[in-house]
Amino acid sequence: MRRDEAPEDTDNLGIDTGSSAGECMIMVETTQTLSPSDIFPGRYWHALEDGRVQCDLCPRLCKLHEGQRGLCFVRARHNDGIVLTTYGRSSGFCIDPIEKKPLNHFLPGTPILSFGTAGCNLTCKFCQNWDISKSREFDKLAHRASPEAIAEAAQRTGCRSVAFTYNDPVIFLEYAVDVAAACRERGIKTVAVTAGYISKEPRVEFYRHMDAANVDLKGFTEDFYARLCTARLEPVLDTLKYLKHETNVWFEITTLLIPGENDSEAEIERLVAWVLDNLGPDVPLHFSAFHPDWKMLDTPATPADTLRRARKIALAGGVRYAYVGNVHDPEGDSTYCHNCGAMLIGRDWYELSTWNLTDDGHCRNCGTACAGVFAGPPGKWGRKRQPVRLTAA
């Protein structure tokens, strides 16, 4: 069964039909026997009076009988508790440019060891990584690696950071946190590429271990989240405010602009106004192009002019750093000083050209600080993508 399709027999599939709009909680019945290697004790759950167990990790609050999995598919009820079934398992490892996450203000030009697992706690009909995030086949998770092995691999390959990406790390919190702790011991940073759909208590633990994040703000209406993601906007906005005001995590925001869904000038103006009012002008915004995929194959790709228009709206509204993504646009990829207008970092796709910043991130032209995390001269990793094979440690 596909998660974003309503099943015909809700009784046998554990759907909470009393949920509010946007909270379609599909608990998948499974006869698959969990092997000991598939069982890692989950955190953030509690037993209910009716005999079910509620997962408290994300706002879906999936309520499970024995033998059921949550909507994310990777958290399951087992022996009266919740377990994570993908601990130590990955769909693959690859070294990417950090700008691909996208992060333009966090250690520019450096390589980042990237990996994901399987599953997701959103059901986005436009998912661009659906073969991983929507996976129900655990044989896709062919790569096993302990947290220590991942940290060692990052150090051995010269990566300054490790990214939890391809699918949302929120759903494998226990694994991500342990990897982050192992990385921190070796001086390796960690990055979460996430939709920000997480409950308040686990959010504290999760982001305590992260150094940077890119948060997908899918759209800026509850209707968009309900129709296309079976989720809600408000918890994502809460996560963004939490990151800004209660953590030291460097974060940037990405919105995939989908023609006819979330690309109107009015909606972009509201999004920009909210960011300025709640997060301030220094949080970078990325507007990325949609391409037809998953369940939106009939929706056209985003025109480049739509992205450029969104960037202009953001800059005119007071956002200091705005970018376009998934299209070739060196001007829209580059970083400029918000005070004097000088180009600080020139980019052509993922290749850096101009570098007009001091080692601590100030404009060489006027001395104004550029918001971000900068440590010495830029890296020179460029656009290459390098698969990495890990062995379990």
Contacts in CASP RR format, 6 or more apart in sequence:
PFRMAT RR
TARGET T0000
AUTHOR 0000-0000-0000
METHOD contacts of the structure
MODEL  1
MRRDEAPEDTDNLGIDTGSSAGECMIMVETTQTLSPSDIFPGRYWHALED
GRVQCDLCPRLCKLHEGQRGLCFVRARHNDGIVLTTYGRSSGFCIDPIEK
KPLNHFLPGTPILSFGTAGCNLTCKFCQNWDISKSREFDKLAHRASPEAI
AEAAQRTGCRSVAFTYNDPVIFLEYAVDVAAACRERGIKTVAVTAGYISK
EPRVEFYRHMDAANVDLKGFTEDFYARLCTARLEPVLDTLKYLKHETNVW
FEITTLLIPGENDSEAEIERLVAWVLDNLGPDVPLHFSAFHPDWKMLDTP
ATPADTLRRARKIALAGGVRYAYVGNVHDPEGDSTYCHNCGAMLIGRDWY
ELSTWNLTDDGHCRNCGTACAGVFAGPPGKWGRKRQPVRLTAA
1 7 0 8 1.000
1 13 0 8 1.000
1 26 0 8 1.000
1 28 0 8 1.000
2 134 0 8 1.000
3 26 0 8 1.000
3 71 0 8 1.000
3 73 0 8 1.000
3 123 0 8 1.000
3 134 0 8 1.000
4 24 0 8 1.000
4 123 0 8 1.000
4 125 0 8 1.000
4 230 0 8 1.000
4 295 0 8 1.000
6 24 0 8 1.000
7 13 0 8 1.000
7 15 0 8 1.000
7 26 0 8 1.000
10 17 0 8 1.000
12 29 0 8 1.000
13 26 0 8 1.000
13 27 0 8 1.000
13 28 0 8 1.000
13 29 0 8 1.000
14 26 0 8 1.000
14 27 0 8 1.000
14 29 0 8 1.000
14 65 0 8 1.000
14 68 0 8 1.000
15 24 0 8 1.000
15 25 0 8 1.000
15 26 0 8 1.000
15 27 0 8 1.000
16 23 0 8 1.000
16 25 0 8 1.000
16 27 0 8 1.000
16 62 0 8 1.000
16 63 0 8 1.000
19 25 0 8 1.000
21 226 0 8 1.000
22 225 0 8 1.000
22 226 0 8 1.000
22 229 0 8 1.000
22 230 0 8 1.000
22 231 0 8 1.000
22 232 0 8 1.000
23 59 0 8 1.000
23 60 0 8 1.000
23 61 0 8 1.000
23 230 0 8 1.000
23 231 0 8 1.000
23 232 0 8 1.000
24 71 0 8 1.000
24 123 0 8 1.000
24 230 0 8 1.000
25 60 0 8 1.000
25 61 0 8 1.000
25 62 0 8 1.000
25 63 0 8 1.000
25 70 0 8 1.000
25 71 0 8 1.000
26 70 0 8 1.000
26 71 0 8 1.000
27 62 0 8 1.000
27 63 0 8 1.000
27 64 0 8 1.000
27 65 0 8 1.000
27 68 0 8 1.000
27 69 0 8 1.000
27 70 0 8 1.000
27 71 0 8 1.000
28 68 0 8 1.000
28 69 0 8 1.000
28 70 0 8 1.000
28 71 0 8 1.000
28 73 0 8 1.000
29 67 0 8 1.000
29 68 0 8 1.000
30 67 0 8 1.000
30 68 0 8 1.000
30 69 0 8 1.000
30 76 0 8 1.000
31 67 0 8 1.000
34 76 0 8 1.000
34 78 0 8 1.000
34 83 0 8 1.000
34 85 0 8 1.000
38 83 0 8 1.000
38 85 0 8 1.000
38 138 0 8 1.000
39 78 0 8 1.000
39 83 0 8 1.000
39 85 0 8 1.000
40 83 0 8 1.000
40 84 0 8 1.000
40 85 0 8 1.000
40 87 0 8 1.000
40 174 0 8 1.000
40 175 0 8 1.000
41 83 0 8 1.000
41 84 0 8 1.000
41 174 0 8 1.000
42 75 0 8 1.000
42 81 0 8 1.000
42 82 0 8 1.000
42 83 0 8 1.000
42 84 0 8 1.000
42 174 0 8 1.000
43 57 0 8 1.000
43 173 0 8 1.000
43 174 0 8 1.000
43 202 0 8 1.000
43 205 0 8 1.000
44 55 0 8 1.000
44 56 0 8 1.000
44 57 0 8 1.000
44 82 0 8 1.000
44 173 0 8 1.000
44 199 0 8 1.000
44 201 0 8 1.000
44 202 0 8 1.000
45 53 0 8 1.000
45 54 0 8 1.000
45 55 0 8 1.000
45 56 0 8 1.000
45 57 0 8 1.000
45 81 0 8 1.000
45 82 0 8 1.000
46 53 0 8 1.000
46 54 0 8 1.000
46 56 0 8 1.000
47 53 0 8 1.000
47 54 0 8 1.000
47 80 0 8 1.000
47 81 0 8 1.000
48 54 0 8 1.000
48 63 0 8 1.000
51 65 0 8 1.000
52 63 0 8 1.000
52 64 0 8 1.000
52 65 0 8 1.000
53 63 0 8 1.000
53 64 0 8 1.000
53 77 0 8 1.000
53 80 0 8 1.000
53 81 0 8 1.000
53 82 0 8 1.000
54 61 0 8 1.000
54 62 0 8 1.000
54 63 0 8 1.000
54 64 0 8 1.000
55 61 0 8 1.000
55 62 0 8 1.000
55 63 0 8 1.000
55 64 0 8 1.000
55 70 0 8 1.000
55 75 0 8 1.000
55 82 0 8 1.000
56 199 0 8 1.000
56 201 0 8 1.000
56 202 0 8 1.000
57 75 0 8 1.000
57 121 0 8 1.000
57 170 0 8 1.000
57 171 0 8 1.000
57 173 0 8 1.000
57 198 0 8 1.000
57 199 0 8 1.000
57 202 0 8 1.000
58 72 0 8 1.000
58 121 0 8 1.000
58 170 0 8 1.000
58 171 0 8 1.000
58 197 0 8 1.000
58 198 0 8 1.000
58 199 0 8 1.000
58 202 0 8 1.000
59 197 0 8 1.000
59 198 0 8 1.000
59 199 0 8 1.000
59 231 0 8 1.000
59 232 0 8 1.000
59 235 0 8 1.000
60 70 0 8 1.000
60 71 0 8 1.000
60 121 0 8 1.000
60 231 0 8 1.000
61 199 0 8 1.000
62 70 0 8 1.000
62 71 0 8 1.000
62 72 0 8 1.000
62 75 0 8 1.000
64 70 0 8 1.000
64 76 0 8 1.000
64 77 0 8 1.000
64 82 0 8 1.000
65 77 0 8 1.000
66 77 0 8 1.000
66 78 0 8 1.000
66 80 0 8 1.000
67 76 0 8 1.000
67 77 0 8 1.000
67 78 0 8 1.000
68 76 0 8 1.000
68 77 0 8 1.000
69 75 0 8 1.000
69 76 0 8 1.000
69 77 0 8 1.000
69 85 0 8 1.000
70 76 0 8 1.000
71 121 0 8 1.000
71 123 0 8 1.000
72 119 0 8 1.000
72 120 0 8 1.000
72 121 0 8 1.000
72 171 0 8 1.000
73 118 0 8 1.000
73 119 0 8 1.000
73 136 0 8 1.000
74 84 0 8 1.000
74 85 0 8 1.000
74 86 0 8 1.000
74 117 0 8 1.000
74 118 0 8 1.000
74 119 0 8 1.000
74 171 0 8 1.000
74 172 0 8 1.000
75 82 0 8 1.000
75 83 0 8 1.000
75 84 0 8 1.000
75 85 0 8 1.000
75 171 0 8 1.000
76 82 0 8 1.000
76 83 0 8 1.000
76 85 0 8 1.000
77 83 0 8 1.000
84 172 0 8 1.000
84 173 0 8 1.000
84 174 0 8 1.000
84 175 0 8 1.000
85 138 0 8 1.000
86 117 0 8 1.000
86 118 0 8 1.000
86 119 0 8 1.000
86 138 0 8 1.000
86 141 0 8 1.000
86 172 0 8 1.000
86 175 0 8 1.000
87 172 0 8 1.000
87 174 0 8 1.000
87 175 0 8 1.000
88 117 0 8 1.000
88 144 0 8 1.000
88 145 0 8 1.000
88 146 0 8 1.000
88 147 0 8 1.000
88 175 0 8 1.000
89 117 0 8 1.000
89 118 0 8 1.000
89 138 0 8 1.000
89 141 0 8 1.000
89 143 0 8 1.000
89 144 0 8 1.000
90 115 0 8 1.000
90 116 0 8 1.000
90 117 0 8 1.000
90 141 0 8 1.000
90 143 0 8 1.000
90 144 0 8 1.000
90 145 0 8 1.000
91 115 0 8 1.000
91 116 0 8 1.000
91 117 0 8 1.000
91 118 0 8 1.000
91 132 0 8 1.000
91 135 0 8 1.000
91 140 0 8 1.000
91 141 0 8 1.000
91 142 0 8 1.000
91 143 0 8 1.000
91 166 0 8 1.000
91 167 0 8 1.000
92 115 0 8 1.000
92 116 0 8 1.000
92 142 0 8 1.000
92 143 0 8 1.000
92 387 0 8 1.000
93 113 0 8 1.000
93 114 0 8 1.000
93 115 0 8 1.000
93 143 0 8 1.000
93 145 0 8 1.000
93 150 0 8 1.000
93 153 0 8 1.000
93 387 0 8 1.000
93 388 0 8 1.000
93 389 0 8 1.000
93 390 0 8 1.000
94 113 0 8 1.000
94 114 0 8 1.000
94 115 0 8 1.000
94 385 0 8 1.000
94 386 0 8 1.000
94 387 0 8 1.000
94 388 0 8 1.000
95 111 0 8 1.000
95 112 0 8 1.000
95 113 0 8 1.000
95 114 0 8 1.000
95 157 0 8 1.000
95 159 0 8 1.000
95 381 0 8 1.000
95 385 0 8 1.000
95 386 0 8 1.000
95 387 0 8 1.000
95 388 0 8 1.000
96 111 0 8 1.000
96 112 0 8 1.000
96 114 0 8 1.000
96 163 0 8 1.000
96 385 0 8 1.000
97 109 0 8 1.000
97 110 0 8 1.000
97 111 0 8 1.000
97 112 0 8 1.000
97 350 0 8 1.000
97 381 0 8 1.000
97 382 0 8 1.000
97 383 0 8 1.000
97 384 0 8 1.000
98 106 0 8 1.000
98 107 0 8 1.000
98 108 0 8 1.000
98 109 0 8 1.000
98 110 0 8 1.000
98 111 0 8 1.000
98 112 0 8 1.000
98 160 0 8 1.000
98 161 0 8 1.000
98 163 0 8 1.000
98 191 0 8 1.000
98 381 0 8 1.000
99 108 0 8 1.000
99 109 0 8 1.000
99 347 0 8 1.000
99 350 0 8 1.000
100 350 0 8 1.000
101 112 0 8 1.000
101 114 0 8 1.000
101 163 0 8 1.000
101 165 0 8 1.000
101 191 0 8 1.000
101 193 0 8 1.000
101 214 0 8 1.000
102 214 0 8 1.000
102 252 0 8 1.000
102 254 0 8 1.000
102 286 0 8 1.000
102 288 0 8 1.000
102 323 0 8 1.000
102 325 0 8 1.000
103 191 0 8 1.000
103 212 0 8 1.000
103 214 0 8 1.000
103 250 0 8 1.000
103 252 0 8 1.000
104 252 0 8 1.000
104 284 0 8 1.000
104 286 0 8 1.000
104 321 0 8 1.000
104 323 0 8 1.000
104 333 0 8 1.000
104 335 0 8 1.000
104 345 0 8 1.000
104 347 0 8 1.000
105 250 0 8 1.000
105 252 0 8 1.000
105 284 0 8 1.000
105 321 0 8 1.000
105 335 0 8 1.000
105 370 0 8 1.000
105 371 0 8 1.000
105 372 0 8 1.000
105 373 0 8 1.000
105 374 0 8 1.000
106 161 0 8 1.000
106 189 0 8 1.000
106 191 0 8 1.000
106 211 0 8 1.000
106 212 0 8 1.000
106 250 0 8 1.000
106 252 0 8 1.000
106 372 0 8 1.000
106 373 0 8 1.000
107 160 0 8 1.000
107 161 0 8 1.000
107 189 0 8 1.000
107 373 0 8 1.000
107 374 0 8 1.000
107 375 0 8 1.000
107 379 0 8 1.000
108 345 0 8 1.000
108 352 0 8 1.000
108 374 0 8 1.000
108 378 0 8 1.000
108 379 0 8 1.000
109 350 0 8 1.000
109 352 0 8 1.000
109 378 0 8 1.000
109 379 0 8 1.000
109 380 0 8 1.000
109 381 0 8 1.000
109 382 0 8 1.000
110 159 0 8 1.000
110 160 0 8 1.000
110 161 0 8 1.000
110 378 0 8 1.000
110 379 0 8 1.000
110 381 0 8 1.000
111 157 0 8 1.000
111 158 0 8 1.000
111 159 0 8 1.000
111 160 0 8 1.000
111 381 0 8 1.000
111 386 0 8 1.000
112 159 0 8 1.000
112 160 0 8 1.000
112 161 0 8 1.000
112 162 0 8 1.000
112 163 0 8 1.000
112 191 0 8 1.000
113 150 0 8 1.000
113 153 0 8 1.000
113 154 0 8 1.000
113 157 0 8 1.000
113 159 0 8 1.000
113 161 0 8 1.000
113 162 0 8 1.000
113 163 0 8 1.000
113 388 0 8 1.000
114 162 0 8 1.000
114 163 0 8 1.000
114 165 0 8 1.000
114 166 0 8 1.000
115 143 0 8 1.000
115 150 0 8 1.000
115 162 0 8 1.000
115 163 0 8 1.000
115 164 0 8 1.000
115 165 0 8 1.000
115 166 0 8 1.000
116 132 0 8 1.000
116 164 0 8 1.000
116 165 0 8 1.000
116 166 0 8 1.000
116 167 0 8 1.000
116 169 0 8 1.000
116 172 0 8 1.000
117 141 0 8 1.000
117 167 0 8 1.000
117 171 0 8 1.000
117 172 0 8 1.000
117 175 0 8 1.000
118 132 0 8 1.000
118 133 0 8 1.000
118 135 0 8 1.000
118 137 0 8 1.000
118 138 0 8 1.000
118 140 0 8 1.000
118 141 0 8 1.000
118 167 0 8 1.000
119 132 0 8 1.000
119 133 0 8 1.000
119 134 0 8 1.000
119 135 0 8 1.000
119 167 0 8 1.000
119 168 0 8 1.000
119 171 0 8 1.000
120 127 0 8 1.000
120 133 0 8 1.000
120 134 0 8 1.000
120 167 0 8 1.000
120 168 0 8 1.000
120 171 0 8 1.000
121 168 0 8 1.000
121 170 0 8 1.000
121 171 0 8 1.000
121 195 0 8 1.000
121 197 0 8 1.000
122 168 0 8 1.000
122 195 0 8 1.000
122 197 0 8 1.000
122 218 0 8 1.000
122 229 0 8 1.000
122 230 0 8 1.000
122 231 0 8 1.000
123 229 0 8 1.000
123 230 0 8 1.000
123 231 0 8 1.000
124 218 0 8 1.000
124 228 0 8 1.000
124 229 0 8 1.000
124 294 0 8 1.000
125 228 0 8 1.000
125 229 0 8 1.000
125 294 0 8 1.000
125 295 0 8 1.000
125 296 0 8 1.000
126 228 0 8 1.000
126 256 0 8 1.000
126 258 0 8 1.000
126 290 0 8 1.000
126 293 0 8 1.000
126 294 0 8 1.000
126 295 0 8 1.000
126 296 0 8 1.000
126 299 0 8 1.000
127 133 0 8 1.000
127 134 0 8 1.000
127 293 0 8 1.000
127 294 0 8 1.000
128 256 0 8 1.000
128 290 0 8 1.000
128 291 0 8 1.000
128 293 0 8 1.000
128 294 0 8 1.000
129 166 0 8 1.000
129 167 0 8 1.000
130 293 0 8 1.000
130 294 0 8 1.000
131 140 0 8 1.000
132 140 0 8 1.000
132 166 0 8 1.000
132 167 0 8 1.000
133 166 0 8 1.000
133 167 0 8 1.000
133 168 0 8 1.000
134 294 0 8 1.000
143 389 0 8 1.000
143 390 0 8 1.000
144 390 0 8 1.000
144 392 0 8 1.000
145 153 0 8 1.000
145 390 0 8 1.000
145 391 0 8 1.000
145 392 0 8 1.000
145 393 0 8 1.000
146 392 0 8 1.000
146 393 0 8 1.000
147 175 0 8 1.000
147 178 0 8 1.000
147 179 0 8 1.000
147 181 0 8 1.000
147 182 0 8 1.000
147 183 0 8 1.000
148 182 0 8 1.000
148 393 0 8 1.000
149 390 0 8 1.000
149 391 0 8 1.000
149 392 0 8 1.000
149 393 0 8 1.000
150 162 0 8 1.000
150 179 0 8 1.000
150 182 0 8 1.000
150 183 0 8 1.000
150 390 0 8 1.000
151 162 0 8 1.000
151 179 0 8 1.000
151 182 0 8 1.000
151 183 0 8 1.000
151 185 0 8 1.000
151 186 0 8 1.000
151 188 0 8 1.000
152 186 0 8 1.000
152 393 0 8 1.000
153 159 0 8 1.000
153 388 0 8 1.000
153 390 0 8 1.000
154 161 0 8 1.000
154 162 0 8 1.000
154 183 0 8 1.000
154 186 0 8 1.000
154 188 0 8 1.000
155 186 0 8 1.000
155 188 0 8 1.000
157 386 0 8 1.000
157 388 0 8 1.000
159 188 0 8 1.000
160 188 0 8 1.000
160 189 0 8 1.000
161 183 0 8 1.000
161 188 0 8 1.000
161 189 0 8 1.000
161 190 0 8 1.000
161 191 0 8 1.000
161 211 0 8 1.000
161 212 0 8 1.000
162 179 0 8 1.000
162 180 0 8 1.000
162 183 0 8 1.000
162 188 0 8 1.000
162 189 0 8 1.000
162 190 0 8 1.000
162 191 0 8 1.000
163 190 0 8 1.000
163 191 0 8 1.000
163 192 0 8 1.000
163 193 0 8 1.000
164 172 0 8 1.000
164 176 0 8 1.000
164 179 0 8 1.000
164 190 0 8 1.000
164 191 0 8 1.000
164 192 0 8 1.000
164 193 0 8 1.000
164 194 0 8 1.000
165 191 0 8 1.000
165 193 0 8 1.000
166 193 0 8 1.000
168 193 0 8 1.000
168 194 0 8 1.000
168 195 0 8 1.000
168 196 0 8 1.000
168 197 0 8 1.000
169 176 0 8 1.000
169 192 0 8 1.000
169 193 0 8 1.000
169 194 0 8 1.000
169 206 0 8 1.000
170 194 0 8 1.000
170 195 0 8 1.000
170 196 0 8 1.000
170 197 0 8 1.000
170 198 0 8 1.000
170 202 0 8 1.000
170 206 0 8 1.000
173 202 0 8 1.000
173 205 0 8 1.000
173 206 0 8 1.000
176 190 0 8 1.000
176 192 0 8 1.000
176 206 0 8 1.000
176 209 0 8 1.000
177 205 0 8 1.000
177 206 0 8 1.000
177 209 0 8 1.000
179 190 0 8 1.000
180 190 0 8 1.000
180 209 0 8 1.000
180 210 0 8 1.000
181 209 0 8 1.000
183 189 0 8 1.000
183 190 0 8 1.000
184 190 0 8 1.000
184 209 0 8 1.000
189 211 0 8 1.000
189 212 0 8 1.000
190 209 0 8 1.000
190 210 0 8 1.000
190 211 0 8 1.000
190 212 0 8 1.000
191 210 0 8 1.000
191 211 0 8 1.000
191 212 0 8 1.000
191 213 0 8 1.000
191 214 0 8 1.000
192 206 0 8 1.000
192 207 0 8 1.000
192 210 0 8 1.000
192 212 0 8 1.000
192 213 0 8 1.000
192 214 0 8 1.000
193 213 0 8 1.000
193 214 0 8 1.000
193 216 0 8 1.000
194 213 0 8 1.000
194 214 0 8 1.000
194 215 0 8 1.000
194 216 0 8 1.000
195 215 0 8 1.000
195 216 0 8 1.000
195 218 0 8 1.000
195 231 0 8 1.000
195 236 0 8 1.000
196 215 0 8 1.000
196 216 0 8 1.000
196 235 0 8 1.000
196 236 0 8 1.000
196 239 0 8 1.000
196 240 0 8 1.000
197 231 0 8 1.000
197 235 0 8 1.000
197 236 0 8 1.000
197 239 0 8 1.000
198 206 0 8 1.000
198 235 0 8 1.000
198 239 0 8 1.000
199 235 0 8 1.000
200 238 0 8 1.000
200 242 0 8 1.000
203 239 0 8 1.000
203 242 0 8 1.000
207 213 0 8 1.000
207 242 0 8 1.000
207 243 0 8 1.000
207 247 0 8 1.000
207 249 0 8 1.000
208 247 0 8 1.000
210 249 0 8 1.000
211 249 0 8 1.000
211 250 0 8 1.000
211 373 0 8 1.000
212 249 0 8 1.000
212 250 0 8 1.000
212 251 0 8 1.000
212 373 0 8 1.000
213 243 0 8 1.000
213 249 0 8 1.000
213 250 0 8 1.000
213 251 0 8 1.000
213 252 0 8 1.000
214 251 0 8 1.000
214 252 0 8 1.000
214 253 0 8 1.000
214 254 0 8 1.000
214 286 0 8 1.000
215 236 0 8 1.000
215 239 0 8 1.000
215 240 0 8 1.000
215 243 0 8 1.000
215 251 0 8 1.000
215 252 0 8 1.000
215 253 0 8 1.000
215 254 0 8 1.000
216 253 0 8 1.000
216 254 0 8 1.000
216 255 0 8 1.000
216 256 0 8 1.000
217 236 0 8 1.000
217 240 0 8 1.000
217 253 0 8 1.000
217 254 0 8 1.000
217 255 0 8 1.000
217 271 0 8 1.000
218 224 0 8 1.000
218 225 0 8 1.000
218 228 0 8 1.000
218 229 0 8 1.000
218 236 0 8 1.000
218 255 0 8 1.000
218 256 0 8 1.000
218 262 0 8 1.000
219 225 0 8 1.000
219 233 0 8 1.000
219 255 0 8 1.000
219 262 0 8 1.000
219 267 0 8 1.000
219 271 0 8 1.000
220 233 0 8 1.000
220 255 0 8 1.000
220 262 0 8 1.000
220 267 0 8 1.000
220 268 0 8 1.000
220 270 0 8 1.000
220 271 0 8 1.000
220 274 0 8 1.000
221 233 0 8 1.000
221 262 0 8 1.000
221 267 0 8 1.000
222 232 0 8 1.000
222 233 0 8 1.000
222 234 0 8 1.000
224 233 0 8 1.000
224 261 0 8 1.000
224 262 0 8 1.000
225 231 0 8 1.000
225 232 0 8 1.000
225 233 0 8 1.000
225 236 0 8 1.000
226 232 0 8 1.000
228 261 0 8 1.000
237 274 0 8 1.000
237 278 0 8 1.000
240 251 0 8 1.000
240 253 0 8 1.000
240 278 0 8 1.000
240 279 0 8 1.000
241 278 0 8 1.000
241 279 0 8 1.000
243 249 0 8 1.000
243 251 0 8 1.000
244 251 0 8 1.000
244 278 0 8 1.000
244 279 0 8 1.000
244 280 0 8 1.000
244 283 0 8 1.000
250 372 0 8 1.000
250 373 0 8 1.000
251 283 0 8 1.000
252 283 0 8 1.000
252 284 0 8 1.000
252 285 0 8 1.000
252 286 0 8 1.000
253 275 0 8 1.000
253 283 0 8 1.000
253 284 0 8 1.000
253 285 0 8 1.000
253 286 0 8 1.000
254 285 0 8 1.000
254 286 0 8 1.000
254 287 0 8 1.000
254 288 0 8 1.000
255 262 0 8 1.000
255 271 0 8 1.000
255 285 0 8 1.000
255 286 0 8 1.000
255 287 0 8 1.000
255 288 0 8 1.000
255 310 0 8 1.000
256 288 0 8 1.000
256 289 0 8 1.000
256 290 0 8 1.000
256 302 0 8 1.000
257 263 0 8 1.000
257 287 0 8 1.000
257 288 0 8 1.000
257 289 0 8 1.000
257 290 0 8 1.000
257 302 0 8 1.000
257 306 0 8 1.000
257 307 0 8 1.000
257 310 0 8 1.000
258 290 0 8 1.000
258 296 0 8 1.000
258 299 0 8 1.000
258 302 0 8 1.000
259 290 0 8 1.000
259 299 0 8 1.000
259 300 0 8 1.000
259 301 0 8 1.000
259 302 0 8 1.000
259 303 0 8 1.000
259 306 0 8 1.000
260 299 0 8 1.000
261 299 0 8 1.000
263 302 0 8 1.000
263 306 0 8 1.000
263 310 0 8 1.000
265 309 0 8 1.000
265 313 0 8 1.000
268 287 0 8 1.000
268 309 0 8 1.000
268 310 0 8 1.000
268 313 0 8 1.000
268 314 0 8 1.000
269 313 0 8 1.000
269 317 0 8 1.000
272 285 0 8 1.000
272 313 0 8 1.000
272 314 0 8 1.000
272 317 0 8 1.000
272 318 0 8 1.000
272 319 0 8 1.000
273 317 0 8 1.000
275 283 0 8 1.000
275 285 0 8 1.000
275 319 0 8 1.000
276 317 0 8 1.000
276 318 0 8 1.000
276 319 0 8 1.000
281 318 0 8 1.000
281 319 0 8 1.000
281 320 0 8 1.000
281 338 0 8 1.000
282 320 0 8 1.000
282 321 0 8 1.000
282 371 0 8 1.000
282 372 0 8 1.000
283 319 0 8 1.000
283 321 0 8 1.000
283 371 0 8 1.000
284 319 0 8 1.000
284 321 0 8 1.000
284 322 0 8 1.000
284 323 0 8 1.000
284 371 0 8 1.000
285 314 0 8 1.000
285 319 0 8 1.000
285 321 0 8 1.000
285 322 0 8 1.000
285 323 0 8 1.000
286 322 0 8 1.000
286 323 0 8 1.000
286 324 0 8 1.000
286 325 0 8 1.000
287 307 0 8 1.000
287 310 0 8 1.000
287 311 0 8 1.000
287 314 0 8 1.000
287 322 0 8 1.000
287 323 0 8 1.000
287 324 0 8 1.000
287 325 0 8 1.000
288 302 0 8 1.000
288 307 0 8 1.000
288 324 0 8 1.000
288 325 0 8 1.000
288 326 0 8 1.000
289 301 0 8 1.000
289 302 0 8 1.000
289 304 0 8 1.000
289 306 0 8 1.000
289 307 0 8 1.000
289 324 0 8 1.000
289 325 0 8 1.000
289 326 0 8 1.000
289 327 0 8 1.000
290 296 0 8 1.000
290 299 0 8 1.000
290 301 0 8 1.000
290 302 0 8 1.000
290 326 0 8 1.000
291 301 0 8 1.000
291 302 0 8 1.000
291 326 0 8 1.000
292 298 0 8 1.000
292 299 0 8 1.000
292 300 0 8 1.000
292 301 0 8 1.000
302 326 0 8 1.000
304 324 0 8 1.000
304 327 0 8 1.000
304 329 0 8 1.000
307 324 0 8 1.000
307 325 0 8 1.000
307 327 0 8 1.000
307 329 0 8 1.000
308 324 0 8 1.000
308 329 0 8 1.000
308 332 0 8 1.000
310 322 0 8 1.000
310 324 0 8 1.000
311 322 0 8 1.000
311 323 0 8 1.000
311 324 0 8 1.000
311 332 0 8 1.000
314 322 0 8 1.000
315 322 0 8 1.000
320 338 0 8 1.000
320 371 0 8 1.000
321 335 0 8 1.000
321 338 0 8 1.000
321 371 0 8 1.000
322 332 0 8 1.000
323 332 0 8 1.000
323 333 0 8 1.000
324 332 0 8 1.000
324 333 0 8 1.000
325 333 0 8 1.000
328 348 0 8 1.000
328 349 0 8 1.000
330 346 0 8 1.000
330 347 0 8 1.000
330 348 0 8 1.000
333 346 0 8 1.000
333 347 0 8 1.000
333 348 0 8 1.000
333 349 0 8 1.000
334 343 0 8 1.000
334 344 0 8 1.000
334 345 0 8 1.000
334 346 0 8 1.000
334 347 0 8 1.000
334 354 0 8 1.000
335 343 0 8 1.000
335 344 0 8 1.000
335 345 0 8 1.000
335 346 0 8 1.000
335 347 0 8 1.000
335 370 0 8 1.000
336 342 0 8 1.000
336 343 0 8 1.000
336 344 0 8 1.000
337 343 0 8 1.000
337 344 0 8 1.000
337 356 0 8 1.000
337 363 0 8 1.000
337 365 0 8 1.000
337 366 0 8 1.000
337 368 0 8 1.000
337 370 0 8 1.000
338 368 0 8 1.000
339 363 0 8 1.000
339 366 0 8 1.000
339 367 0 8 1.000
339 368 0 8 1.000
340 363 0 8 1.000
340 365 0 8 1.000
340 366 0 8 1.000
340 368 0 8 1.000
342 356 0 8 1.000
342 363 0 8 1.000
342 364 0 8 1.000
342 365 0 8 1.000
342 366 0 8 1.000
343 354 0 8 1.000
343 356 0 8 1.000
344 354 0 8 1.000
344 355 0 8 1.000
344 356 0 8 1.000
344 357 0 8 1.000
344 363 0 8 1.000
344 370 0 8 1.000
345 352 0 8 1.000
345 354 0 8 1.000
345 355 0 8 1.000
345 356 0 8 1.000
345 357 0 8 1.000
345 378 0 8 1.000
346 352 0 8 1.000
346 353 0 8 1.000
346 354 0 8 1.000
346 355 0 8 1.000
347 353 0 8 1.000
349 383 0 8 1.000
350 381 0 8 1.000
350 382 0 8 1.000
350 383 0 8 1.000
351 382 0 8 1.000
351 383 0 8 1.000
352 378 0 8 1.000
352 379 0 8 1.000
352 380 0 8 1.000
352 382 0 8 1.000
355 377 0 8 1.000
355 378 0 8 1.000
356 363 0 8 1.000
356 364 0 8 1.000
356 365 0 8 1.000
357 363 0 8 1.000
357 364 0 8 1.000
357 370 0 8 1.000
357 374 0 8 1.000
357 378 0 8 1.000
358 364 0 8 1.000
358 367 0 8 1.000
359 374 0 8 1.000
359 375 0 8 1.000
359 376 0 8 1.000
359 377 0 8 1.000
360 374 0 8 1.000
360 376 0 8 1.000
361 369 0 8 1.000
361 370 0 8 1.000
361 372 0 8 1.000
361 374 0 8 1.000
362 368 0 8 1.000
362 369 0 8 1.000
362 370 0 8 1.000
363 369 0 8 1.000
363 370 0 8 1.000
END
